[in-house]
Each structure stands twice: as structure tokens, then as C-alpha cells.
Amino acid sequence: MRFLRGFIAGGIGAMALILPVGIQNFNDLSSWLVALLLAGTVGAISGGIQALDKYFRDSKEEVKVEVKK
């Protein structure tokens, strides 16, 4: 679930930076959609990596707590 939340949040965050400025025709719309897709993909990958990092850090903390007990 953490991976999915990170994936979506990263994608939406990156896509929010791409604003539809100066779209005059369908060719401009197509270029904008490609840029939006690319930003969403990059943001989703970075969000997913952050979620995996958090998952692995939490699992290491759980192991440390079990060892101390």
C-alpha cells in the first residue's frame, strides 16, 4: 500500500508542474499530453523508490527491535 501511495503521490506531484499553457490546436495538446505522461512516469518512479526505501528502513528497525528483546 505504501508503494502505491508513493507512486501516485509522486506522479501527481510531478504532473502538477506541467501546466497547459499556450495550447492552440490538437498538435499542441498531443505534445502537452506526452509531457504530462513523462512527468507522471518520472514522478511515479521517484515516489515508488521513496516508498521502497521507507519500507526497507522500517523493516531494518523491526529487526533491531526484535534483537533487543
C-alpha positions, -999 to 999 in steps of 0.1 A, spaced: 0 0 0 29 24 8 44 18 -26 11 26 -43 6 58 -23 42 69 -31 38 60 -67 5 80 -70 17 110 -50 50 113 -69 32 111 -102 6 136 -93 31 160 -78 53 160 -110 22 162 -133 10 193 -114 41 212 -126 31 208 -162 5 234 -169 -15 236 -202 -1 269 -214 -5 280 -250 -24 251 -263 -38 263 -297 -45 231 -316 -45 193 -313 -8 191 -321 -1 213 -291 -25 192 -270 -7 160 -281 27 174 -271 13 185 -237 -1 151 -230 32 135 -238 50 159 -215 23 151 -188 28 114 -192 65 117 -190 63 139 -158 39 114 -143 61 85 -151 92 101 -136 73 113 -105 57 79 -100 91 61 -103 107 85 -77 77 81 -54 79 44 -57 116 44 -49 110 66 -18 83 42 -7 106 12 -11 133 30 8 109 37 37 98 0 36 133 -13 39 143 12 66 112 2 86 119 -35 82 155 -30 95 141 -11 125 118 -40 132 148 -64 131 167 -42 155 138 -41 180 134 -79 179 171 -84 185 170 -61 216 141 -81 231 
